[in-house]
């Protein structure tokens, strides 16, 4: 009888040689069993680095290409049986076992196992096989718990995460800095804090010849992941939460890294889903319809008659507000708003105010750290049985809300500190604004310092795109 041998390795070994040896050990024992039964092996099916355990909440086990090909060959009659080393190598899930059993019964195929006494030809043997599948699944669950506990313990001890990919900026062991890549990260962070968009930062890095660990140029998604990773600040995270100081040197100071994260969390930056900066200053809700019964954000629309683009209150988008009664020339509106900003009194944003923000930031950092420490203390008291679950939940929710509010205030303070380096209005701001190296995001940041939004009111004379200063009402920040 022609049969196939199935082998599986859940996790690939540290080297190709070690992986091959692990598979060969299963294959050798399976060939010996087939020879003892007088069967002819015609195919070897092998899944490497693929699990068979269906995690809780998943509808089906992981996809296994060789396993599916094996079942297809049984259905096609190419093989009349399957030999495997151990039941948990073949299946760890009842659904997979039922599939194998149904296919083999329908086509008269045999199942033979080297380690486990599998004999599905009798009711007792079939019941024993199902029981063994149950224990195989239990073994997978307990193994997953042990692995998870080991990973958490390593994270809280500050050891680097084990990964198949080298972390950018560090050597393979994650403990030593690669200065050439660290310089790329520091330069990118400085540009972000100076007001560059993520798209501009990524494009500049690629133009300078920087490449990722795969040897390919960066994209915005990958670059953002690197710049927001706690690893570059010398911090160890576990499941998205910073749990310890890492055992490796930091590339960015923690305060700088947190400022970078605050820039990405700033919803007013107005970047699109592709990471590209907006083409117009007043997008993202800064220009709004001036009708009292509307107030919807204006969008930029091109014209079909050779005229300049316009800001319009668009009513054609389903599910979004808009009345369709406002339209104004985009370049003229932005020129008028810029002149208003140049003439604005910015004395409340002088260096003394910036220093006050720095002091407030230090106080907020200390206050947030104290709130987080109290949150941990409450958890320890509950773990030791000194407070009830109801008391712990009440205190936890209140302290967690307090930590969240402090983080929002801290992000705002850091953004103010980032913006403090801009000229404080007047001719200095005009010269900075018109400089060739001033980016659109930097200009938008300057607007956000003093403007909440700009209301565009109805035209007082014929010509919807006419920009009369009386039509524009800036809403200034206090």
N, C-alpha and C positions, 0 to 999 in steps of 0.2 A: 504494500500500500504506500502510495506517495503521501508524505506528510510535510508540514512546515514547522519550523521552530520559531517561537516568539521569545524575545528577550527585551528587557526594559531596564533603564537606569534613570532613577528619578532626578538626580543631580549629577552633572558632569564633573569628573574629577579635576584635580589641579592641572593635569597635563593630558595631552592626547594619548600618550603611552599608557598612563594609568587608566584612562577611560576604556581603551581597547582591551586592557587586561581584565577589567571588571566584566566586560561583555563576553570575553573569551571564556571566562570561568563558567558562566551560565551555558554558553554554547557547547562547550566540551561535555558537560554532564548531560545535556539534552541529547546530544548525538549518541552518547553511550546508551541511554535508555532506548532510543529509537533502534539502534543496532541490536540490542537485546531482544526487542519485540519483532525484529525482522522487517522493520519499516524502512523505506527509502526516503531520505531527506532531499527535497527538491527546492526548497526556498527557506531563507532566513529573514525573518521580519524583526527589525530592531528599532525601538524608540529610545533616544538618548536625551537626557535633560528634559524629560516630560513626565509630569505626575499623572497618577490615575485616580487621585482622590477628589471627589466633588466637595468643594468647600461649602459651608453653610450659606444658604441664600442663593446659591447657584442652581440653575435649572438642569444643567448637565455637567458631566465631568469634562476635564480638559480634552481638547481635540488631539488625537494621536494618529498620525498619518499611516504608520506601519500597521497599527492595530486595525484600522479601517480597511487597508489593502488586504490583510489576512482574512477578514470576514468576507470580503468580496471574492477572494479566491476559493473559499469554502463554498460559497453560493454558486460559483461558476463551475464547481466540480474539479478544479485544478488540483486541490489537495483534499485528502480524505481524513485528515486529522491534524491536531495541533499538539505539539510537545512544548512544555514550558518548565522552567526550573522550580518555581514556587507560585502558589496561587496568587499572592499579592503582587507578583510580577506581571500577571495577566490582568487581573481586575482588583480594584479596591472599592467598587461601588456596585450595589445591587442591580442598578439599571444596566450597567455593562455586562454583569454576569448573566442576567436574563436574556440579553441580546445574543451572547455567545451560545448559551444553552439552546435558545430557540433556533438559531441558524444550524447548529450541529445536529439537533434532533430532526429538523426538516430535511437535511441532506445526508443523514446517516454518518456524520463525521465523528471521530473519536477525540477524546481529550485525555492527555497523559501528562502527569506531573512527576518531576523527579523527587521532590521532597515530600509533598503532601499526597496522601492516598486518595486520589480523586477517581471516582468511578461513577459517572452520571448515568450509567445504564440501569441502576436500581434505584427505587424510591429512597432507601436509606442512604445510599451514596450521594444522591442529589441533595437530600436534607442536610447531610454533613457538609457538603460543599457550600450551601447557603450559609450555614453557621460560621464556616471559616471566612466567608466574605465579610460577615458582620464583625468578626474579630479583626480582620485586616483593616476595615474602616476605623475601628476603635484605635488600632495601633497608629494609623495616620493622624488621627485627631490628637492623641497624646504626644506624638512626635512633634506635631506643629506647636503644641503648647510649650514643649521643652525648648524648641528652637526659638520661639518668640521670647520666652523668658531669658534665654541666653543672650539674644540680641539686645533686649532692654538692659540687662545687666552690663553688657559691654558699653552701651551708649551712656549710661549713668556713670560709668567709670572713666568716660572721656576718650575711649579708644575709637579709632576711625572705623567707619562702616566698610564692610567687605563688599566689593563690587567687581563685576567683570570688566568695568570701564575705569580707566585712570581718571581721577578727579582733575579737572583743569586747574592749573596753577600749582599742582603738587605731584610728587613722584608716585610710583605705583603703590607704595605702602601708605601713602597719605600723610606722612610725617615730615617731609622735607619740601621746602618751597622751590619751585622752578622760577628763577628771577625773571626770565624773559616773558613768561606767561603772566607772572604777577604784575609786571609793568603794564601789560595790556589791561588787566583788571583795574589797576589804580588809575590809569589814564581814562578809562571808560567811566569810572565812578566820578572823577573830577569833572568830566564833560557833562554828565547827567546833572550834577549839582550846580553846574554853571548854566543850566537851562536847555541843553541839547535834548532833542527827542531820542527815544530808543532807536528809531530807524536811522537817524543821523549818526549816532554813536556806533551802531553796528556797521554801517557803510564805511565810516572812517577807519574802523579796525580792519575790515577786509581790504580796504585800499592800501593800508600799511603792510599788508602781507600776513596778518595774523590768521591762524587756522586753529580749529578745535582739536580735540584729542583724536578725532577720526581722520584728521588730515584735510578736512574740507572747510571752506569758509563758514563763518557764523551766519545764522539767521536770528531774527529778533527773539523768537521763542527760546532758543538755546541760550542766547546771551543774557536774557532776563533771568533765566533759571540760575545761571552762574552768579550773577550780580546779587541775587536775593538769597543765595544759599548761605546758611549760618556758618558753613565750613570756612569761608574766606575771612570771617571775623574770629576764627579760632574757637568756634562754638560747636557743640555736638547736639544734634537734634534727633528725636525719635518720634516717628509718626506725626511730623509737623510741629513738634513742640521742642524748644530748646531745653535740654535737661542737664547739661554740664558744660564746663569749660573743656575744650579739646586738648589732647596731648600733642598738638602740633602748633607751629607759629602762625599767627594771623597775617593775612595779606592786607586787610583793611582794619583800622581801629574800629571798635564796636560802635562808637558814636557815629563814625562816618558811614558804616554799613547800615545802621538804623536810619540815617538820613536818606540813603539811597532807597531803602525800602519805603520810606515815607513818600518819596517822589513817585514811586510806582503806585502807591495807594491813593495818590491825589487824583480824584475823579475829575478835577477841573482841567487836567492837562489836555484832554480832548483828542487823544490819539485814537486812531481807528483800530479795528480788530486786527489788521495786518501790521500794526505797529508804525504805520506811516503818519507823519505829522499832518495836521489840517492845513489846507491851502489858504484859509482866511482867518483873520484874527478873532472875529466875534462869533465863531461857531461854538457849539457845546453849550448853548443856553445863554451866552453873554448878550446876544441881540434878541430882543423879545418884541412881540406885537404890542403896540401901545393902546389897543382897544381895551377898555375896562372889563368887558365881558369875555375877553380872550386871554391875552398874556402868553400865548404859546411861543416857544423858541422859533426864531426865524432860521430858514435853511437857505443855502446858496443854490441858485438855479441858473444855468446858462441860458442865453437867448438865441433865437434862430435868425435874427435879423442883423447880425453883425455888431450889436450893442454889447456893452460890458455886462458881466454877470450881475445878478441882483440878489439881494436878500428878500425873501418872500415868506409870508405866512401861508404855508402849504396846507391845503385842506384835502389833498388827493391821497394822503397816506392813511389807510384804514387803521383804526384803533389809536390814532394819535390826534392830539388837539390841533386846531388850526381853523382860521376863518376865511382865508383867502383874500382879505381886504387890504393887506399891506404889501407893498413892493418898493424897493429903493435900491439905487445903484450901489453895488458892494464896494468898489474902490473909493467912491466919493464918501460913503458913510464911514469907512475905516480911516480915511484921511481926516475927516472932521473929528472923529473920536480921539485920534492921536493928538490933534491940536488941543483938544480939551484937557487931555492928560498932561501935556507939556505945561499948560498954564495953571494946572492944579497946584494948590499949596500943599507941599509934601513935608512940611517941617515936623509933622508928627512922626515921620519915619527917619529921623536923624540918627547918627551913630549912638547917641545916648540911649535912645529907645531900643536900638538893636542890642546894646549891652544889657538892658533890663530884660530883654527876651532871653538872652543867654543865662542870666541868673534864674529866671523863671524855669528854664529848661533843666538846670541842675536841681532845683527844688522838686520839679515834677519827677525826675529820675529817682530821687531818694524816696519820694512819697509812693511811687509805683512799686519800688523794691520792698518797701515796708508792707504794702498791701498784699503783695505776692507772698511775703514771709508769713503774714497772718493767715493767708489762705492755706498754706502748707501746715501751719500749726493746728488749724481746725481739723484738717484731714488726719493728722497724727492722733489728736485727741479722740476722734471717732474710731480710728483703728485700734486704739487701746481700750475702748469701751468706756471712756470717761464722759462722753456725751452721747445722747441718743441720736438715732438716724434723722429724726425730725429736726432736732437742733442743728445737726451738721448740714442738712440740706438748706435750712434757712440761712445759716451763716455763709455757706458756700455761695449761694446765689447772690447774696448781697455783696460779698467781697469780690466775686467775679465781675459783677456789674461795675463796681468801683474801679477795678483794674482796667476794664474796657474803657471807661470814661477818661481815666488818667492817660491811657495810651493815645486816645484821640487828641487830648490836649497836648500831649508830648509831640505827636506828629505835626500838629499845627505850629507849635513853637519852633520845631526844627525847620519847617518850611519857611517861617518868617526869617529864621537865621540865614537860610539859603538865599532868600530874596534881598537880604539886607545889603548885599554887595552892589546892588544896582544904583545908578545915579538918582539923587533925590530931586527929580523934577527939573524944570527950567531948561536952559540951553544945554546943560551937561547931558540931560536925558535925551534931548533932540539929537545931539552929536552921536551919542551911544546908539540911539535908535537907527540912525541913517548909516552907521558903520557897516562895511561889507561883511564882517564876521559875526554880526548879531543875528541869531537865528529867530525863526518865527516863534518857537516855543519860549525863548527869552522875552520876546515882546509880549506874548500872552501872559507870562508871569508878571511882567511889569503892570499890565492892565489889571490883573487879579489883585495886585496890592492895594489898589485904590478904588476899583469898580466892582460892584455887585453884578450889575447888568446895565444894558442900555435899552430904553424903551423908544421904539420908533412909532410916532403918532401918525394919524392920517394926514395926507397932503392938503394944504390949504388952497392950492390952485391946481389947475389942470396939468397933468403930467405926473404919473404915479412915481416915476423914478427921480423926481426932483428932490434934492437934498437941501432943505431949508433948516438952518440951525434950530429954529423953533420946533421942528418936528422931533428932534432928538433930545431925550431927557436922560442924562446919566444918573444912575443911582449909586452914590458914592459910599464907600465904607466909612464907618465912624472913625 
